[in-house]
Amino acid sequence: MAAAEQTTLEEIRRGLSWRKQLDKVFVAIGLALLFGCLAVLAILFFDLLRDGASRFGWDFFTNFPSRKAERAGILSAWVGTSLIMFVTALVALPVGVAAAIYLEEYAPKNWFTNIIEINVTNLAGVPSIVYGLLALGLFVYAFNFGQSVLSAGLTLALLILPIVIVATRESLRAVPKAIREAAYGLGATRWEVTKDHVLPYSTGGILTGLILGLSRAIGETAPIITIGALSFIAFLPPAPISGEFPFLNFEWLTSEFTAMPIQMFNWVSRPDQAFQANAAAAGAILLGMTLLMNAIAIWIRYRFRKKINW
Amino acid sequence: MNQASSPRNTRAFASLRYRKTRDRIVELVLLAAGLVAVFTTVAIVVILVYESSAFFEHVSIKEFLTDTMWTPLFADARYGILPLVSGTLTVTGVALLVAIPVGTLIAIYLSEFAAHRLREMVKPVLELLGAVPTVVFGYFALLMVTPQLQKIWPDLPGFNMLSAGLVIGLMIVPYVASIAEDAMRAVPRYMREGSYAMGATRLQTALRVVVPGAFSGIAAAYILGISRAVGETMVVAIAAGMMPNLTFNPTEPAATITAFIVQVSLGDLPHDSIGYQSIFAAGLVLMVMTLVLNVIGFFLTRRFREAY
């Protein structure tokens, strides 16, 4: 009798230690996969740096694209990207924040609000190339903006709108009810409560959302190819600021353009090996900018979280 | 003396009326911004349907859905979407073979095993993997993954769906892992504790209690991952070749729906040509595929958020 109990206990112990071993094996697999993914990211970045190393230099940033790989640069590409990002931020920030404020602070709970919310969720899942088709039909032909910086900026603004809206809503939701009620108690209207109390506390979250959105937009290639971005542009759009009156001009909005990812795509798809170094260099810069923007976003979120004590 | 008619109160009331009117106006402006989202969806549907309807005046729906050749830019044009669909499905299939196991295992590890601090540190870094521009992933697939694969299979062509699919799979791992982890964390603590109390280890609890409990959320993660893979463009446009090919063999080059749209856009087609209209027909098919997946995913995530 006693012996039988001994063996069962022994068996249980053995089973238990086996099961605990499995736990450890799983932890090892999980860690390996996790760090494997992170390693791929690192390998990707360092490979781009290594392959493109020969091309980094002042000339690369100040030369136009060229038929000769060693003389080709990204001047028109980075200028184009900067202008597009400017338009995108200028449109996506006010529209996204306003939509988020409406949904979070104003909207009544009814079917109509539900429709807007479902739309925002759905738009986040629409493939980016479909935005390109939308822009081609709507901005380029129906509104007649042409294959311009304006069309590209508006397209990318629509593309990142869901990101800005979701981030803004989250940061508005994080502001405690008590703050709003204190302001209402002093007789403030809803807009005064939002503008003077809720928005200042959510600036960090809104900025984070905008930067993450822009970091997505900066690498988007498919929608602006669909609009008809050209990859061989050896001129710059007219400068937005000039020496003579009225100092600002908006001709650059309707200018044709190229952008960093388009330039990279063009170089990758050439069979000539020499251009692949250019592609790697452009890719390293593009990836570096994306990573930098993400790092800034994480830093801002961290700073604001630390600064605010409810 | 009547209180309300004193000059001070009149001023206060006027100011209040002004502020209330301003509040109404602001509300309308904000509503207009919210409607941009609705407008975008409507515009997408209207434009895709309008431009494809011109396409379907030339091409019968039967030909579109059953012809096995897609050559709209050739003199002898054929308009069968099947080769593009087969390319899309093959690439998606390969991507899922990577993303589903890796994403799920990472999600289980992060949700059930990782220490809080590790999780908080690793998650943003993992999300960076999903933030890499897709054109960079395309470069990766064509110039790094394919040469490595060719060392194993020397007769693998330079353009193939295998390397594009593998890289897309890697790209959507963070996405799948993040949604699946959310779902697992929504499983209430007492269910885990009940399982521990019965003598189960962490792994047993994870696999037999948490994963089944989070099933609808994990399914949503897979479905939204599929939708991402179907809509992915640049990786396939760069690494898979742009030749429509009715095959399910991932070692062959082929075009996907998205790659075809890019290919046509790179050329300079006149606005009202059938080639131009064909990209909207292809886009409509893509939109329908992703919309169905997204709607299923939406209801599945809603279910796991409400279940507990």
Boltz contact constraints between the chains, C-beta under 6 A:
constraints:
  - contact:
      token1: [A, 19]
      token2: [B, 201]
      max_distance: 6.0
  - contact:
      token1: [A, 22]
      token2: [B, 203]
      max_distance: 6.0
  - contact:
      token1: [A, 23]
      token2: [B, 201]
      max_distance: 6.0
  - contact:
      token1: [A, 23]
      token2: [B, 202]
      max_distance: 6.0
  - contact:
      token1: [A, 23]
      token2: [B, 203]
      max_distance: 6.0
  - contact:
      token1: [A, 26]
      token2: [B, 203]
      max_distance: 6.0
  - contact:
      token1: [A, 27]
      token2: [B, 113]
      max_distance: 6.0
  - contact:
      token1: [A, 30]
      token2: [B, 105]
      max_distance: 6.0
  - contact:
      token1: [A, 30]
      token2: [B, 109]
      max_distance: 6.0
  - contact:
      token1: [A, 33]
      token2: [B, 102]
      max_distance: 6.0
  - contact:
      token1: [A, 33]
      token2: [B, 105]
      max_distance: 6.0
  - contact:
      token1: [A, 33]
      token2: [B, 106]
      max_distance: 6.0
  - contact:
      token1: [A, 34]
      token2: [B, 106]
      max_distance: 6.0
  - contact:
      token1: [A, 37]
      token2: [B, 129]
      max_distance: 6.0
  - contact:
      token1: [A, 37]
      token2: [B, 173]
      max_distance: 6.0
  - contact:
      token1: [A, 38]
      token2: [B, 125]
      max_distance: 6.0
  - contact:
      token1: [A, 41]
      token2: [B, 129]
      max_distance: 6.0
  - contact:
      token1: [A, 44]
      token2: [B, 140]
      max_distance: 6.0
  - contact:
      token1: [A, 95]
      token2: [B, 33]
      max_distance: 6.0
  - contact:
      token1: [A, 95]
      token2: [B, 36]
      max_distance: 6.0
  - contact:
      token1: [A, 98]
      token2: [B, 30]
      max_distance: 6.0
  - contact:
      token1: [A, 98]
      token2: [B, 33]
      max_distance: 6.0
  - contact:
      token1: [A, 99]
      token2: [B, 33]
      max_distance: 6.0
  - contact:
      token1: [A, 99]
      token2: [B, 34]
      max_distance: 6.0
  - contact:
      token1: [A, 101]
      token2: [B, 30]
      max_distance: 6.0
  - contact:
      token1: [A, 102]
      token2: [B, 30]
      max_distance: 6.0
  - contact:
      token1: [A, 102]
      token2: [B, 31]
      max_distance: 6.0
  - contact:
      token1: [A, 102]
      token2: [B, 34]
      max_distance: 6.0
  - contact:
      token1: [A, 106]
      token2: [B, 27]
      max_distance: 6.0
  - contact:
      token1: [A, 106]
      token2: [B, 30]
      max_distance: 6.0
  - contact:
      token1: [A, 116]
      token2: [B, 34]
      max_distance: 6.0
  - contact:
      token1: [A, 116]
      token2: [B, 37]
      max_distance: 6.0
  - contact:
      token1: [A, 116]
      token2: [B, 38]
      max_distance: 6.0
  - contact:
      token1: [A, 119]
      token2: [B, 37]
      max_distance: 6.0
  - contact:
      token1: [A, 119]
      token2: [B, 38]
      max_distance: 6.0
  - contact:
      token1: [A, 119]
      token2: [B, 41]
      max_distance: 6.0
  - contact:
      token1: [A, 120]
      token2: [B, 37]
      max_distance: 6.0
  - contact:
      token1: [A, 123]
      token2: [B, 37]
      max_distance: 6.0
  - contact:
      token1: [A, 125]
      token2: [B, 227]
      max_distance: 6.0
  - contact:
      token1: [A, 125]
      token2: [B, 294]
      max_distance: 6.0
  - contact:
      token1: [A, 127]
      token2: [B, 231]
      max_distance: 6.0
  - contact:
      token1: [A, 127]
      token2: [B, 290]
      max_distance: 6.0
  - contact:
      token1: [A, 129]
      token2: [B, 233]
      max_distance: 6.0
  - contact:
      token1: [A, 129]
      token2: [B, 258]
      max_distance: 6.0
  - contact:
      token1: [A, 129]
      token2: [B, 261]
      max_distance: 6.0
  - contact:
      token1: [A, 130]
      token2: [B, 283]
      max_distance: 6.0
  - contact:
      token1: [A, 130]
      token2: [B, 287]
      max_distance: 6.0
  - contact:
      token1: [A, 133]
      token2: [B, 283]
      max_distance: 6.0
  - contact:
      token1: [A, 134]
      token2: [B, 43]
      max_distance: 6.0
  - contact:
      token1: [A, 134]
      token2: [B, 44]
      max_distance: 6.0
  - contact:
      token1: [A, 134]
      token2: [B, 47]
      max_distance: 6.0
  - contact:
      token1: [A, 137]
      token2: [B, 47]
      max_distance: 6.0
  - contact:
      token1: [A, 137]
      token2: [B, 51]
      max_distance: 6.0
  - contact:
      token1: [A, 138]
      token2: [B, 43]
      max_distance: 6.0
  - contact:
      token1: [A, 158]
      token2: [B, 40]
      max_distance: 6.0
  - contact:
      token1: [A, 189]
      token2: [B, 19]
      max_distance: 6.0
  - contact:
      token1: [A, 189]
      token2: [B, 23]
      max_distance: 6.0
  - contact:
      token1: [A, 190]
      token2: [B, 23]
      max_distance: 6.0
  - contact:
      token1: [A, 191]
      token2: [B, 23]
      max_distance: 6.0
  - contact:
      token1: [A, 191]
      token2: [B, 26]
      max_distance: 6.0
  - contact:
      token1: [A, 215]
      token2: [B, 131]
      max_distance: 6.0
  - contact:
      token1: [A, 219]
      token2: [B, 133]
      max_distance: 6.0
  - contact:
      token1: [A, 221]
      token2: [B, 135]
      max_distance: 6.0
  - contact:
      token1: [A, 221]
      token2: [B, 234]
      max_distance: 6.0
  - contact:
      token1: [A, 222]
      token2: [B, 233]
      max_distance: 6.0
  - contact:
      token1: [A, 222]
      token2: [B, 234]
      max_distance: 6.0
  - contact:
      token1: [A, 225]
      token2: [B, 262]
      max_distance: 6.0
  - contact:
      token1: [A, 225]
      token2: [B, 265]
      max_distance: 6.0
  - contact:
      token1: [A, 226]
      token2: [B, 265]
      max_distance: 6.0
  - contact:
      token1: [A, 261]
      token2: [B, 133]
      max_distance: 6.0
  - contact:
      token1: [A, 261]
      token2: [B, 135]
      max_distance: 6.0
  - contact:
      token1: [A, 264]
      token2: [B, 135]
      max_distance: 6.0
  - contact:
      token1: [A, 265]
      token2: [B, 135]
      max_distance: 6.0
  - contact:
      token1: [A, 268]
      token2: [B, 139]
      max_distance: 6.0
  - contact:
      token1: [A, 268]
      token2: [B, 238]
      max_distance: 6.0
  - contact:
      token1: [A, 279]
      token2: [B, 139]
      max_distance: 6.0
  - contact:
      token1: [A, 283]
      token2: [B, 136]
      max_distance: 6.0
  - contact:
      token1: [A, 283]
      token2: [B, 139]
      max_distance: 6.0
  - contact:
      token1: [A, 286]
      token2: [B, 133]
      max_distance: 6.0
  - contact:
      token1: [A, 287]
      token2: [B, 136]
      max_distance: 6.0
  - contact:
      token1: [A, 290]
      token2: [B, 131]
      max_distance: 6.0
  - contact:
      token1: [A, 294]
      token2: [B, 128]
      max_distance: 6.0
  - contact:
      token1: [A, 294]
      token2: [B, 131]
      max_distance: 6.0
  - contact:
      token1: [A, 298]
      token2: [B, 124]
      max_distance: 6.0
